[in-house]
Amino acid sequence: MTDRWLNVDEIADHLGVSKDTVYTWISKRSMPAHKVGRLWKFQKADVDAWVKAGGAGDDAQREPA
């Protein structure tokens, strides 16, 4: 059985960040997420791998100043 899909509240809680941070990471740092209708859904394993690869780090894909 595969893990269930998490919503924005659940993934924000899992990572210890705000929902606004999650939305920013989706749009600016290519956080692994899938839009289902109007809702964003996440696979915990994909997000954990993204974090471990440095996707959420301070040096990750910043916009030019």
C-alpha positions as a LaTeX table, in Angstrom:
\begin{tabular}{lrrr}
\hline
Residue & $x$ (\AA) & $y$ (\AA) & $z$ (\AA) \\
\hline
Met1 & 0.00 & 0.00 & 0.00 \\
Thr2 & 1.31 & 3.45 & $-0.92$ \\
Asp3 & 1.33 & 6.46 & 1.35 \\
Arg4 & $-1.67$ & 8.73 & 1.13 \\
Trp5 & $-1.43$ & 12.19 & $-0.40$ \\
Leu6 & $-1.00$ & 15.05 & 2.09 \\
Asn7 & $-2.60$ & 18.48 & 1.85 \\
Val8 & $-0.89$ & 21.86 & 2.36 \\
Asp9 & $-1.70$ & 21.98 & 6.09 \\
Glu10 & $-0.29$ & 18.51 & 6.66 \\
Ile11 & 2.92 & 19.03 & 4.68 \\
Ala12 & 3.51 & 22.42 & 6.35 \\
Asp13 & 3.09 & 20.76 & 9.75 \\
His14 & 5.40 & 17.89 & 8.73 \\
Leu15 & 8.12 & 20.36 & 7.69 \\
Gly16 & 7.51 & 22.84 & 10.52 \\
Val17 & 6.84 & 25.79 & 8.21 \\
Ser18 & 3.85 & 27.98 & 7.39 \\
Lys19 & 1.40 & 27.33 & 4.56 \\
Asp20 & 2.66 & 30.53 & 2.90 \\
Thr21 & 6.17 & 29.07 & 2.84 \\
Val22 & 4.85 & 25.90 & 1.17 \\
Tyr23 & 3.09 & 27.95 & $-1.53$ \\
Thr24 & 6.27 & 29.99 & $-2.09$ \\
Trp25 & 8.36 & 26.83 & $-2.39$ \\
Ile26 & 5.91 & 25.40 & $-4.95$ \\
Ser27 & 6.11 & 28.47 & $-7.16$ \\
Lys28 & 9.75 & 29.54 & $-6.71$ \\
Arg29 & 11.70 & 26.43 & $-5.70$ \\
Ser30 & 9.96 & 23.64 & $-7.61$ \\
Met31 & 8.72 & 21.81 & $-4.53$ \\
Pro32 & 7.25 & 18.47 & $-5.68$ \\
Ala33 & 3.49 & 18.99 & $-5.61$ \\
His34 & 0.48 & 18.07 & $-7.72$ \\
Lys35 & $-2.61$ & 20.16 & $-8.23$ \\
Val36 & $-5.85$ & 18.21 & $-7.89$ \\
Gly37 & $-8.65$ & 20.56 & $-8.84$ \\
Arg38 & $-8.00$ & 23.63 & $-6.70$ \\
Leu39 & $-5.98$ & 21.75 & $-4.07$ \\
Trp40 & $-2.26$ & 21.03 & $-3.85$ \\
Lys41 & $-1.32$ & 17.48 & $-2.84$ \\
Phe42 & 2.03 & 16.07 & $-1.78$ \\
Gln43 & 3.72 & 12.69 & $-1.39$ \\
Lys44 & 5.69 & 12.80 & 1.84 \\
Ala45 & 8.57 & 10.72 & 0.43 \\
Asp46 & 8.95 & 13.06 & $-2.58$ \\
Val47 & 8.99 & 16.15 & $-0.37$ \\
Asp48 & 11.45 & 14.56 & 2.07 \\
Ala49 & 13.79 & 13.71 & $-0.83$ \\
Trp50 & 13.48 & 17.28 & $-2.17$ \\
Val51 & 14.39 & 18.70 & 1.24 \\
Lys52 & 17.36 & 16.31 & 1.61 \\
Ala53 & 18.58 & 17.34 & $-1.85$ \\
Gly54 & 18.67 & 20.96 & $-0.71$ \\
Gly55 & 15.45 & 22.18 & $-2.32$ \\
Ala56 & 14.40 & 24.04 & 0.81 \\
Gly57 & 17.87 & 25.37 & 1.62 \\
Asp58 & 18.75 & 29.05 & 1.73 \\
Asp59 & 20.88 & 28.69 & $-1.41$ \\
Ala60 & 18.17 & 26.94 & $-3.46$ \\
Gln61 & 17.03 & 28.62 & $-6.69$ \\
Arg62 & 16.70 & 32.18 & $-5.51$ \\
Glu63 & 15.35 & 34.82 & $-7.85$ \\
Pro64 & 17.94 & 37.33 & $-9.01$ \\
Ala65 & 17.91 & 40.55 & $-6.99$ \\
\hline
\end{tabular}
